[in-house]
Amino acid sequence: MTSIDVSVCKAETALNNDILLLNRKTFLESKPSFAINFIDAVEAKRLRLFQGINYPALAARQAETEGLVRSIGDGVAAGTRQGYGAMELPTAKGDLCLMVSGELVVHEEMLRSVAAVTDGKKLAAKPPYADLDQLFAAILREQCRVFYGGAQTFSQISQALIREEVKYSFLPTWLDEDVLSNALLKRAAEEQEKVKKAEAARLAAEEQAKIAARQRERTPRTR
């Protein structure tokens, strides 16, 4: 998951940070130089105040997320979950490793979801692996910080990781098999429509060429 480094703010560097967490009492007791810089930045809209945190809603969302992660893990272990998901590995190195069947384009929305729950800016996608042994070797060499693949591959990889005593965690995002099937059908229909349009354009061009040729034949030639 994304991590945030916390440090003490100084008046001259406070506004260089992405997020500022202020304690009301400490802020009121701070030096005027710090308070004035902060207030000026808020008024100039260089800083945006977050709304108050809804802790019950946050707790409910966290419980939902943890429930989804448990459901994914249980379903993969039991062989009852079908589709695609992602697991995060205990390394700060490596990229996004993939093992998918078919066209990668139908997984793009899911990969954006994976990036949203990880540090996507530092996570580059490697070309998809075709061999499970090569993928597992890359994971052991810490070349994969996140792995995206199908439920069957997850089952094999997770069992192997347990044997190697390598910890992992499933990410709270999943692409169900029926959604993937519909995406594949939609993709196939779109490609078929492109072929039809291209063929129609070709036939239309041929017909226009024939008409133009007949018109040239009918036009009297002058010397």
C-alpha positions in Angstrom: 0.0 0.0 0.0 1.0 3.6 -0.4 3.1 5.0 2.5 3.5 8.5 3.7 6.7 9.8 5.3 5.9 12.0 8.3 8.3 14.8 9.5 8.1 18.0 11.6 7.2 21.1 9.5 9.3 24.2 9.6 8.1 27.7 8.7 10.4 28.0 5.7 9.7 24.5 4.3 6.1 23.7 5.4 4.5 24.7 2.1 6.8 22.4 0.2 4.9 19.4 1.5 2.0 17.7 -0.2 0.0 17.1 3.0 0.0 19.1 6.2 -1.4 17.7 9.4 -2.0 20.4 12.0 -2.8 20.0 15.7 -5.1 23.0 16.7 -3.3 23.7 20.0 0.1 23.4 18.5 -0.8 25.6 15.6 -2.2 28.3 17.8 1.0 28.2 19.9 3.3 28.3 16.8 5.4 31.2 15.7 3.6 34.0 13.8 5.8 33.4 10.8 4.5 29.8 10.4 0.9 30.8 11.1 0.9 33.7 8.6 2.5 31.7 5.8 -0.1 29.0 6.3 -3.1 31.4 6.4 -1.8 33.2 3.4 -1.5 30.0 1.5 -5.1 28.9 2.4 -6.5 32.3 1.3 -4.5 32.2 -2.0 -5.9 28.7 -2.5 -2.4 27.2 -2.7 -3.6 24.9 0.1 -6.9 23.1 0.4 -8.5 22.2 3.7 -9.8 18.6 4.0 -13.3 18.1 5.3 -13.6 16.4 8.7 -13.1 12.7 8.7 -16.2 10.6 8.9 -14.8 7.8 11.2 -17.8 5.5 11.1 -17.8 5.6 7.3 -14.1 5.1 7.3 -14.4 2.1 9.6 -17.1 0.6 7.5 -15.1 1.0 4.3 -12.1 -0.5 6.0 -14.2 -3.5 7.1 -15.5 -3.9 3.6 -12.0 -3.8 2.1 -10.7 -6.4 4.6 -13.7 -8.6 3.9 -13.0 -8.5 0.2 -9.4 -9.4 0.7 -10.4 -12.4 2.9 -13.0 -13.5 0.4 -10.4 -13.3 -2.4 -7.9 -15.3 -0.4 -10.4 -17.9 0.7 -11.8 -18.2 -2.8 -8.4 -18.7 -4.4 -7.4 -21.3 -1.8 -10.6 -23.2 -2.3 -10.6 -22.9 -6.1 -14.1 -21.3 -6.1 -13.1 -17.8 -7.2 -12.7 -17.2 -11.0 -11.3 -14.1 -12.7 -8.3 -11.9 -12.2 -6.8 -10.0 -9.3 -3.5 -8.8 -7.8 -1.2 -9.6 -4.9 1.4 -7.4 -3.3 4.8 -8.8 -2.3 7.0 -7.8 0.6 9.6 -5.8 -1.4 10.1 -2.1 -2.1 11.7 -3.0 -5.4 10.3 -4.5 -8.5 7.5 -3.6 -10.9 4.0 -4.8 -11.9 4.3 -8.4 -13.2 1.6 -9.7 -15.4 0.4 -13.1 -16.5 -2.8 -12.9 -18.6 -4.4 -14.7 -21.4 -5.7 -12.9 -24.5 -5.4 -9.2 -25.2 -4.0 -7.0 -22.5 -6.4 -4.2 -23.5 -9.4 -5.8 -21.8 -7.4 -5.7 -18.5 -6.6 -2.0 -18.7 -9.4 -0.8 -16.4 -8.5 -3.4 -13.8 -4.8 -2.4 -14.0 -5.8 1.2 -13.3 -7.6 -0.1 -10.2 -4.5 -1.9 -9.1 -2.5 1.3 -9.6 -5.0 3.2 -7.5 -4.5 0.9 -4.4 -0.7 0.8 -4.8 2.0 3.5 -5.4 1.1 3.6 -9.1 3.6 6.4 -9.9 6.5 4.0 -9.1 5.0 0.9 -10.5 5.9 0.1 -14.1 4.2 -2.8 -15.9 6.5 -5.5 -17.3 5.6 -7.4 -20.5 3.3 -10.3 -19.6 5.0 -13.6 -18.6 4.0 -16.7 -20.5 5.8 -19.2 -18.3 4.8 -19.8 -14.6 8.3 -20.9 -13.6 9.9 -17.7 -15.1 7.3 -15.6 -13.2 8.0 -17.3 -9.9 11.7 -16.9 -10.4 11.2 -13.2 -11.0 9.2 -12.9 -7.8 11.9 -14.7 -5.8 14.5 -12.3 -7.3 12.3 -9.4 -6.0 11.6 -8.2 -9.6 7.9 -8.1 -8.9 6.4 -5.8 -6.3 2.9 -6.5 -7.4 1.6 -9.5 -9.5 -1.5 -9.4 -11.6 -3.0 -12.6 -12.9 -5.8 -15.2 -12.9 -7.2 -17.2 -10.0 -5.6 -20.5 -11.1 -2.2 -18.8 -11.4 -2.7 -17.2 -8.0 -3.4 -20.6 -6.5 -0.2 -22.1 -7.8 1.9 -19.0 -7.0 0.5 -18.6 -3.4 1.2 -22.3 -2.6 4.8 -21.9 -3.9 5.3 -18.7 -1.9 4.1 -20.4 1.3 6.6 -23.2 0.7 9.3 -20.6 0.3 8.1 -18.7 3.4 7.5 -15.6 1.4 4.7 -13.4 2.7 2.2 -11.8 0.3 -1.2 -10.1 0.5 -4.1 -9.9 -1.9 -5.2 -6.4 -3.0 -8.8 -5.4 -2.6 -9.7 -5.4 -6.3 -11.0 -8.3 -8.5 -12.1 -8.8 -12.1 -14.8 -11.4 -12.2 -14.8 -14.0 -15.0 -18.2 -12.9 -16.3 -17.1 -9.3 -16.5 -13.9 -10.4 -18.4 -16.0 -12.5 -20.8 -18.3 -9.6 -21.5 -15.2 -7.4 -22.1 -13.8 -10.0 -24.5 -17.1 -10.2 -26.4 -17.3 -6.4 -26.6 -13.7 -6.2 -27.9 -14.4 -8.9 -30.5 -17.6 -7.1 -31.6 -15.7 -3.8 -31.9 -12.9 -5.4 -34.0 -15.5 -7.1 -36.2 -17.2 -3.7 -36.7 -13.9 -2.2 -37.7 -13.4 -4.9 -40.3 -16.9 -4.4 -41.7 -16.4 -0.7 -42.0 -13.0 -1.1 -43.6 -14.4 -3.6 -46.1 -17.4 -1.3 -46.9 -15.0 1.6 -47.5 -12.9 -0.6 -49.8 -15.9 -1.7 -51.8 -17.2 1.9 -52.0 -13.8 3.0 -53.3 -13.7 0.2 -55.9 -17.2 1.2 -57.1 -16.2 4.9 -57.4 -13.2 3.8 -59.4 -15.4 1.8 -61.8 -17.9 4.6 -62.2 -15.0 7.0 -63.0 -13.6 4.6 -65.5 -16.9 4.2 -67.3 -17.3 8.0 -67.4 -13.9 8.4 -69.0 -14.9 5.7 -71.6 -18.1 7.6 -72.5 -16.4 11.0 -72.8 -15.5 11.7 -76.5 -11.8 12.1 -77.0 -10.6 15.3 -78.6 -7.5 15.9 -80.6 
